[in-house]
Amino acid sequence: MCTSSHIIGSLLVLSVLEIGLGVSSVAVGAVSFSLAFAKHPPQLGDYSPVWSGVCFLLCGACGILCAKKKSGLVMILFSACCICGLIGGILNFQFLRALTKKSTALYPLHLTSMSLACIGIGGCTLSSWLTCRLASYEQRRMFSEREHSLHHSHEMAEKQTGVYFTKPSFQPTLSGTLSGNPSRDQGSERQHEQWRTSFNL
């Protein structure tokens, strides 16, 4: 089963890969742009590897931040950067495909930029999927912790309400004053006998 540590590890590897792809794409784009600018006026596809590499760099940096923070706002920001990197890689591939000609000297550089763009597109797609998995895992973890805390609070409340403190009741016992006392009954019978004998009853 894929745990949070596995997802974070995979996300870190993909983020480092995206940073490497971004640096490589910017370098290749800068070289191809300088060579193209020396021969003819710059076109749209000449500097597309540069801003595509910048998108990959942002995606990789946000991926490392997301793996460390694991907060909702950072996950949303990383998902947005992955979408930007995905769009940038697709546009870069389309522009270079329309611009590349096998007869030109820039063909190896354009082919390298297109290969980097394809790898970056795949990395952004996998990073978006891992971010969704991480968000789902964190949501389940927070829900289970909340359920555990609520269950613990209910148990503590039941323990507190189930304990009753009873005070001992002290009842004074007075001999001869309570009903049903034998000494009192015997004293009253003797007094009645004395009255009967005195009045000859």
N, C-alpha and C positions, 0 to 999 in steps of 0.2 A: 504493500500500500504506500502511496506517495504521501510523505509527511511534509510538514512545513520546512524542515531543514533541507530536504531534497529539493523542494521548490525554490528556496532561497539560493541554494548552491547552483542550481541550473540557471537561475536568473542572473547571478553574478558572472557566471561563465559567458552567458550571452551578452551581458552588458560590456564586459571587457572585449569580446569579439566585435561588438558594434563600435566601440571606441577605436579599435585597430582598423576596422573598415573605414571609419570616418576620416582618420588621419591619412590612410592610404588614398582614399578617394580625393581628398583635398590636394594631396601632393601630386597625384596624377593629373587632376584637373588643372592645377596651376601650370604644370609643365606643358600640357596640351594647349592651354590658352595662350601661353607665351609663344609657342611655336606657330599657332594659328594666327595670332595677332601680327607676327612678322611677315606672313605671307599674304593675308587678305583681311578685310575688315571682320571683326568678331561677330559671330552669329550666336543664336540663342543656345545651341547645343554645345558651344565651346566652353562656356563656364557653368553648364549644368552639373558637372561632377563636383564642383566646388560647393555649391549650396546643398547638393545631395549629401556630401560628406559632412557638412555642418549639421544637417538633420540627424545623421547617424551618430555624430558626437553627442548631441543633446540627448538622444535616446539612450545611449550608453551611460552618460552621467546620471540621468534621472533613474535608470535602472539600478545603479549602485546605491543611490539615495533611497530608493524604494525598498531595497533589500535590507537596509540598515534601519530605516524608520518604521516601515510597515503600517503607516497611517493611511486613512482614507483619502486625504487630500493629496498625498504624495502618489498614491496609486492612480488617482484620476489624472494627475499631471503626467505621470509616466505613460499612461494609456494614450493621452493626447500626443505625446512626443513619438510614441510608436506609430500612431496614425500618420503624423507628419513625415516620419522617416519612410513609411510605406509609400505614401504619395510621392515624396521626393525621389525615391528610388525608381518608381514606375515611370515618372516623367523623365528622369534622367535616361533611363533605358530607351524610351520612345524617341527622345530628341537625338541621342547618339545613333540610334538605328537609322533614322532618316538622314543623318548627316554623314555617316561613315561610308567611305568608298575604299575598296580594296587597293585601288591604284595610288592613293595618297600615302604620304609618309606618316600621317597621324593614325593610321589604321591600328597598329599595335596598342597605342595608348587608348584609343576609343574602345578597343576590344577588352582591354584591362578594366577600364571604367565600367563597361557594361557587365563584366563578370563580378566586379565588386558590388555593383548595384543589385544584381540578382541575389548575391549572398546576403546583402543588407536587407533586402525585402523578406527573405526567409527568416532572418534573425528577428526582425520587427514583428513578424507574424507569430513566431514562437514566443517572443517576449509578451505580446498581448495576451496570448493564451495562458501563459504562466501567471500573469498578473490577475487574470480572472480566477484562476485556481487558488492563488494566494488570498485574494479577497474573500472567496467562498470559505476557505479554511479559517480565516480570522473571524468571519462572521459566526461560524459554527462554534468556535472556541469561546467567543464572547457570550454566545447564547447559553452554552453549557456552564460557564462560570456564573452567569446570572441565575440560572436555574439552581445551581448548587448553593449559592448564597441565599436565595429565597427559601430553599428547603431547610437550610441550617437555621435561618431566622424563625421559621415555623416551628422547628423542633425546640428551640430555646424558649419560644413563647408558650408552647405546650408544657414544657417542664416548669416554667414559672407559674402558670395558672393551675397546674395539677397539685401543687404543694399547699396544704392547708395547715395553719397553726391554730391549735385549740388550747384555750386557757383552762387550767384545772379549776373546777367549781368547788368552793368550800361551803359546805352546809353545816351549820352548827346544830349539834344534837343536845337538846335540853331534856334531861330526864324528868319525867313527871308532868311535862307540859304538852307532849304530843299525843294525838289521838291514837289509841291502841297501845298505850304504855301500860305494862302489867302492874307496876308499882302504884300508878294512879288508880287503876281499876280496883286493886285490893284495898286501897285507902278509902275509896268511896263506899265499898261494900261494908267495911267495918263501921263507918260512920252511920250508915243506914241501920245496921244491927243495933248500935247504941241508942239511936232514936226510938227504935221499936221497943226495946226493953225499958227505956225511960218512960214511954207513954203507954206501956202495957198493950201493945198492939200484937 
